[in-house]
């Protein structure tokens, strides 16, 4: 497995993974498949522009296929610049159970700790999901629950808000 930051040139591969994620796990994302299928490849490329305030880390299999992602962004406003967020975390189902999500998460945490002065990494996750357990295992703590945080079809998903302090 190769882990690296995604670039604008990865836009088509990222689009494929992202749309698959939204279609297969709608309860895990605030965005919807219906919304993002309207986006152009250029719009996906814009999201992949690497800056000191945001990036997307990808996991590539031995054949060079993108199979997992984790996004990060830092808050821009002065009083909340000490906080950042992990978003859009996904590993394709056929690649799960191999520790890829844990490796993506570990590498992303290490990158934030070594390359920024951010003090907190926050994320939102479906309550009681496998991802929730993964985040707990990496030291994230729950700081709030949002009942019916997402509406997916006719059902609801409760969300957990979690934080990891980066010990700056």
C-alpha positions as a LaTeX table, in Angstrom:
\begin{tabular}{lrrr}
\hline
Residue & $x$ (\AA) & $y$ (\AA) & $z$ (\AA) \\
\hline
Unk1 & 0.00 & 0.00 & 0.00 \\
Unk2 & 1.27 & 3.45 & $-0.93$ \\
Unk3 & 0.04 & 6.51 & 0.97 \\
Unk4 & 0.40 & 10.00 & $-0.49$ \\
Unk5 & $-1.33$ & 13.34 & $-0.76$ \\
Unk6 & $-3.77$ & 13.54 & $-3.63$ \\
Unk7 & $-3.22$ & 16.19 & $-6.30$ \\
Unk8 & $-5.47$ & 17.73 & $-8.91$ \\
Unk9 & $-4.26$ & 15.06 & $-11.35$ \\
Unk10 & $-5.96$ & 12.44 & $-9.13$ \\
Unk11 & $-9.38$ & 14.06 & $-9.62$ \\
Unk12 & $-10.94$ & 11.30 & $-11.75$ \\
Unk13 & $-9.80$ & 8.53 & $-9.39$ \\
Unk14 & $-10.97$ & 10.56 & $-6.40$ \\
Unk15 & $-14.33$ & 11.25 & $-8.06$ \\
Unk16 & $-14.84$ & 7.50 & $-8.60$ \\
Unk17 & $-14.01$ & 6.65 & $-4.97$ \\
Unk18 & $-16.05$ & 9.54 & $-3.58$ \\
Unk19 & $-19.18$ & 8.73 & $-5.59$ \\
Unk20 & $-18.90$ & 5.08 & $-4.64$ \\
Unk21 & $-18.62$ & 6.07 & $-0.97$ \\
Unk22 & $-21.69$ & 8.30 & $-1.16$ \\
Unk23 & $-23.69$ & 5.62 & $-2.95$ \\
Unk24 & $-22.69$ & 2.67 & $-0.75$ \\
Unk25 & $-22.61$ & 4.42 & 2.63 \\
Unk26 & $-25.02$ & 7.37 & 2.53 \\
Unk27 & $-25.35$ & 7.26 & 6.33 \\
Unk28 & $-21.65$ & 8.07 & 6.71 \\
Unk29 & $-21.51$ & 11.41 & 4.88 \\
Unk30 & $-23.22$ & 14.79 & 5.03 \\
Unk31 & $-23.03$ & 15.10 & 1.24 \\
Unk32 & $-25.18$ & 13.02 & $-1.06$ \\
Unk33 & $-24.54$ & 11.00 & $-4.19$ \\
Unk34 & $-27.29$ & 12.97 & $-5.96$ \\
Unk35 & $-25.53$ & 16.26 & $-5.24$ \\
Unk36 & $-21.99$ & 15.24 & $-6.10$ \\
Unk37 & $-22.82$ & 13.40 & $-9.34$ \\
Unk38 & $-23.59$ & 16.89 & $-10.67$ \\
Unk39 & $-20.00$ & 18.01 & $-10.06$ \\
Unk40 & $-17.46$ & 18.14 & $-12.87$ \\
Unk41 & $-14.03$ & 16.53 & $-12.67$ \\
Unk42 & $-12.65$ & 20.07 & $-12.43$ \\
Unk43 & $-14.72$ & 20.67 & $-9.28$ \\
Unk44 & $-13.30$ & 17.49 & $-7.74$ \\
Unk45 & $-9.82$ & 18.67 & $-8.75$ \\
Unk46 & $-10.37$ & 21.97 & $-6.89$ \\
Unk47 & $-11.02$ & 20.00 & $-3.69$ \\
Unk48 & $-7.66$ & 18.27 & $-4.10$ \\
Unk49 & $-5.54$ & 21.42 & $-4.19$ \\
Unk50 & $-2.99$ & 20.95 & $-1.40$ \\
Unk51 & $-2.49$ & 23.96 & 0.87 \\
Unk52 & $-1.23$ & 24.45 & 4.43 \\
Unk53 & $-4.93$ & 24.58 & 5.41 \\
Unk54 & $-6.25$ & 21.47 & 3.63 \\
Unk55 & $-5.29$ & 18.24 & 1.92 \\
Unk56 & $-6.56$ & 14.79 & 1.03 \\
Unk57 & $-4.47$ & 11.72 & 1.77 \\
Unk58 & $-4.97$ & 8.64 & $-0.39$ \\
Unk59 & $-4.18$ & 4.94 & $-0.10$ \\
Unk60 & $-3.16$ & 3.22 & $-3.35$ \\
Unk61 & $-3.02$ & $-0.55$ & $-3.80$ \\
Unk62 & $-0.11$ & $-2.40$ & $-5.47$ \\
Unk63 & $-1.57$ & $-1.64$ & $-8.91$ \\
Unk64 & $-1.74$ & 2.11 & $-8.26$ \\
Unk65 & $-5.53$ & 2.18 & $-7.77$ \\
Unk66 & $-6.91$ & 4.64 & $-5.22$ \\
Unk67 & $-8.74$ & 2.55 & $-2.59$ \\
Unk68 & $-9.05$ & 4.84 & 0.44 \\
Unk69 & $-9.03$ & 8.50 & 1.44 \\
Unk70 & $-9.03$ & 10.86 & 4.39 \\
Unk71 & $-9.43$ & 14.62 & 4.13 \\
Unk72 & $-8.21$ & 17.32 & 6.50 \\
Unk73 & $-8.86$ & 21.03 & 6.79 \\
Unk74 & $-7.95$ & 23.72 & 9.27 \\
Unk75 & $-10.32$ & 26.39 & 10.49 \\
Unk76 & $-9.49$ & 29.76 & 8.93 \\
Unk77 & $-10.74$ & 32.29 & 11.47 \\
Unk78 & $-8.24$ & 33.58 & 14.01 \\
Unk79 & $-10.03$ & 32.47 & 17.19 \\
Unk80 & $-10.60$ & 28.90 & 15.95 \\
Unk81 & $-7.39$ & 28.27 & 13.95 \\
Unk82 & $-6.24$ & 25.92 & 16.69 \\
Unk83 & $-8.89$ & 23.45 & 15.45 \\
Unk84 & $-9.00$ & 21.24 & 12.38 \\
Unk85 & $-11.19$ & 18.46 & 11.01 \\
Unk86 & $-10.93$ & 15.06 & 9.38 \\
Unk87 & $-13.57$ & 14.53 & 6.69 \\
Unk88 & $-14.54$ & 12.21 & 3.83 \\
Unk89 & $-12.89$ & 9.10 & 5.31 \\
Unk90 & $-13.53$ & 6.00 & 3.22 \\
Unk91 & $-11.95$ & 2.68 & 2.26 \\
Unk92 & $-13.48$ & 0.57 & $-0.51$ \\
Unk93 & $-15.27$ & $-2.50$ & 0.90 \\
Unk94 & $-13.04$ & $-5.05$ & $-0.85$ \\
Unk95 & $-10.00$ & $-3.49$ & 0.84 \\
Unk96 & $-11.41$ & $-3.36$ & 4.37 \\
Unk97 & $-10.10$ & $-5.58$ & 7.13 \\
Unk98 & $-6.49$ & $-4.96$ & 6.07 \\
Unk99 & $-5.79$ & $-2.04$ & 8.39 \\
Unk100 & $-5.90$ & 0.57 & 5.62 \\
Unk101 & $-8.27$ & 2.93 & 7.46 \\
Unk102 & $-6.12$ & 2.70 & 10.59 \\
Unk103 & $-2.98$ & 3.43 & 8.55 \\
Unk104 & $-4.64$ & 6.38 & 6.79 \\
Unk105 & $-5.78$ & 7.76 & 10.13 \\
Unk106 & $-2.34$ & 7.27 & 11.74 \\
Unk107 & $-0.54$ & 8.96 & 8.86 \\
Unk108 & $-3.01$ & 11.84 & 8.81 \\
Unk109 & $-2.66$ & 12.38 & 12.58 \\
Unk110 & 1.14 & 12.28 & 12.29 \\
Unk111 & 1.07 & 14.79 & 9.42 \\
Unk112 & $-1.09$ & 17.22 & 11.41 \\
Unk113 & 1.11 & 16.85 & 14.51 \\
Unk114 & 4.41 & 17.35 & 12.68 \\
Unk115 & 3.48 & 19.90 & 10.03 \\
Unk116 & 1.07 & 22.24 & 11.83 \\
Unk117 & 0.53 & 23.98 & 15.14 \\
Unk118 & $-3.07$ & 22.74 & 15.30 \\
Unk119 & $-4.15$ & 21.75 & 18.83 \\
Unk120 & $-7.32$ & 19.77 & 18.03 \\
Unk121 & $-8.53$ & 17.44 & 15.33 \\
Unk122 & $-12.29$ & 17.07 & 15.29 \\
Unk123 & $-14.54$ & 14.79 & 13.29 \\
Unk124 & $-18.15$ & 13.70 & 13.07 \\
Unk125 & $-19.08$ & 10.05 & 12.70 \\
Unk126 & $-22.20$ & 7.90 & 12.70 \\
Unk127 & $-22.82$ & 6.77 & 16.27 \\
Unk128 & $-21.85$ & 3.21 & 17.15 \\
Unk129 & $-20.34$ & 2.49 & 13.71 \\
Unk130 & $-17.12$ & 0.61 & 12.95 \\
Unk131 & $-15.55$ & 3.98 & 12.16 \\
Unk132 & $-16.58$ & 5.25 & 15.60 \\
Unk133 & $-14.70$ & 2.34 & 17.19 \\
Unk134 & $-11.64$ & 3.01 & 15.01 \\
Unk135 & $-11.50$ & 6.66 & 16.05 \\
Unk136 & $-11.79$ & 5.71 & 19.71 \\
Unk137 & $-8.90$ & 3.26 & 19.28 \\
Unk138 & $-6.73$ & 6.13 & 18.00 \\
Unk139 & $-7.49$ & 8.34 & 21.01 \\
Unk140 & $-10.45$ & 10.40 & 19.82 \\
Unk141 & $-12.97$ & 11.18 & 22.57 \\
Unk142 & $-16.63$ & 11.97 & 22.13 \\
Unk143 & $-17.66$ & 15.49 & 23.11 \\
Unk144 & $-21.26$ & 15.43 & 21.94 \\
Unk145 & $-24.02$ & 13.45 & 20.29 \\
Unk146 & $-26.47$ & 14.82 & 17.80 \\
Unk147 & $-29.72$ & 12.89 & 17.67 \\
Unk148 & $-31.04$ & 12.53 & 14.12 \\
Unk149 & $-28.04$ & 14.45 & 12.76 \\
Unk150 & $-28.53$ & 13.12 & 9.24 \\
Unk151 & $-31.70$ & 12.23 & 7.42 \\
Unk152 & $-31.12$ & 9.45 & 4.90 \\
Unk153 & $-34.26$ & 8.55 & 3.01 \\
Unk154 & $-36.95$ & 8.13 & 5.64 \\
Unk155 & $-34.51$ & 7.22 & 8.43 \\
Unk156 & $-32.14$ & 9.12 & 10.67 \\
Unk157 & $-28.55$ & 8.69 & 11.76 \\
Unk158 & $-27.28$ & 9.86 & 15.14 \\
Unk159 & $-23.90$ & 11.55 & 14.95 \\
Unk160 & $-21.00$ & 11.63 & 17.40 \\
Unk161 & $-18.71$ & 14.64 & 17.54 \\
Unk162 & $-15.19$ & 13.58 & 18.51 \\
Unk163 & $-11.89$ & 15.32 & 19.24 \\
Unk164 & $-8.22$ & 14.38 & 19.48 \\
Unk165 & $-5.88$ & 16.83 & 21.20 \\
Unk166 & $-2.54$ & 16.99 & 19.41 \\
Unk167 & $-0.54$ & 17.84 & 22.57 \\
Unk168 & 1.01 & 21.06 & 21.26 \\
\hline
\end{tabular}
